[in-house]
Amino acid sequence: MSAEDLERYETDMELALYREYRDVVGLFSHVVETERRFYLANEVDVQVRTGGGETWFEVTMTDAWVWDVYRPARFVKKARVITFKDVNVEELAKSELEIPKGPQFGR
């Protein structure tokens, strides 16, 4: 495999991941960013922990999706992250666009 083939493969994987993100983002209520990963989740709990002169964050997420191109299964029921770095949690705004209801739309 040439360097060009490898680069094309990685680009295709990143594009597929972005498309998956675009398709699933509406299913989640929160975005969580850590220094290593980006998550979508429906429940997020952040606890600040201290001990031994250090401070860290324990982040628990339920019903989550993980942005990781190399991960074969990105949906997880529950995830727990421990980090000494910053954690950013944002609540996603609900779209003002509603899917029409009725028999012609399958509902």
C-alpha positions in Angstrom: 0.0 0.0 0.0 1.5 3.3 -1.0 1.5 6.5 1.1 -1.1 7.9 -1.3 -3.4 4.9 -0.8 -3.1 5.2 3.0 -3.8 8.9 2.9 -6.9 8.3 0.7 -8.1 5.6 3.0 -7.7 7.9 6.1 -9.5 10.7 4.3 -12.4 8.3 3.3 -12.6 7.1 6.9 -12.8 10.7 8.3 -15.5 11.6 5.7 -17.5 8.6 6.7 -17.2 9.5 10.4 -18.3 13.1 9.7 -21.3 11.8 7.7 -22.2 9.4 10.6 -21.9 12.3 13.0 -24.2 14.4 10.8 -26.8 11.6 10.8 -26.8 11.0 14.5 -26.3 14.4 16.1 -30.0 15.0 16.3 -30.4 12.0 18.5 -28.4 13.5 21.4 -28.9 16.4 23.8 -25.3 17.1 24.8 -21.8 17.5 23.3 -18.8 16.6 25.5 -15.2 17.5 24.6 -12.2 16.2 26.4 -8.5 16.5 25.4 -8.7 13.1 23.7 -12.3 12.6 22.5 -15.5 14.2 21.3 -18.8 12.7 22.5 -22.5 13.1 21.9 -24.6 12.0 24.9 -28.1 12.2 26.3 -27.1 12.3 30.0 -23.9 13.8 31.3 -22.6 14.0 34.9 -19.3 15.8 35.6 -17.8 15.4 39.1 -14.7 17.4 40.2 -12.4 15.2 42.3 -9.4 16.2 44.4 -6.8 14.3 46.2 -3.0 14.3 46.8 -2.9 18.0 45.8 -4.4 17.2 42.3 -7.7 17.9 40.7 -9.4 15.8 38.1 -12.7 15.4 36.4 -14.8 12.2 36.3 -17.3 12.4 33.4 -20.1 9.8 33.2 -22.2 9.7 30.0 -25.2 7.6 29.2 -26.5 6.8 25.7 -23.4 8.1 24.0 -21.7 8.2 20.6 -17.9 8.5 20.4 -16.1 10.5 17.6 -13.2 8.0 16.9 -12.4 7.0 13.4 -10.6 3.8 14.5 -13.4 2.6 16.9 -15.6 -0.1 15.3 -18.6 0.5 17.5 -19.2 4.2 18.3 -22.5 3.8 20.2 -22.0 3.1 23.9 -24.6 2.6 26.6 -22.4 4.1 29.3 -19.0 5.8 29.2 -16.8 7.0 32.0 -13.9 9.3 31.4 -11.3 10.5 33.9 -9.2 13.4 32.9 -6.8 16.0 34.4 -7.5 18.4 31.5 -10.4 20.6 30.7 -13.9 19.2 30.0 -16.4 21.1 27.9 -20.1 20.2 28.1 -22.7 21.9 26.0 -26.4 21.3 25.7 -27.5 21.1 22.1 -30.3 23.5 21.0 -33.3 21.6 19.8 -34.0 22.2 16.1 -36.9 24.4 15.3 -37.6 22.1 12.3 -40.1 19.5 13.1 -40.8 16.4 11.0 -44.4 16.6 9.8 -46.7 13.9 11.3 -49.3 12.0 9.4 -49.9 8.8 7.4 -48.0 10.1 4.4 -44.9 10.5 6.5 -45.1 7.0 8.1 -46.4 8.2 11.5 
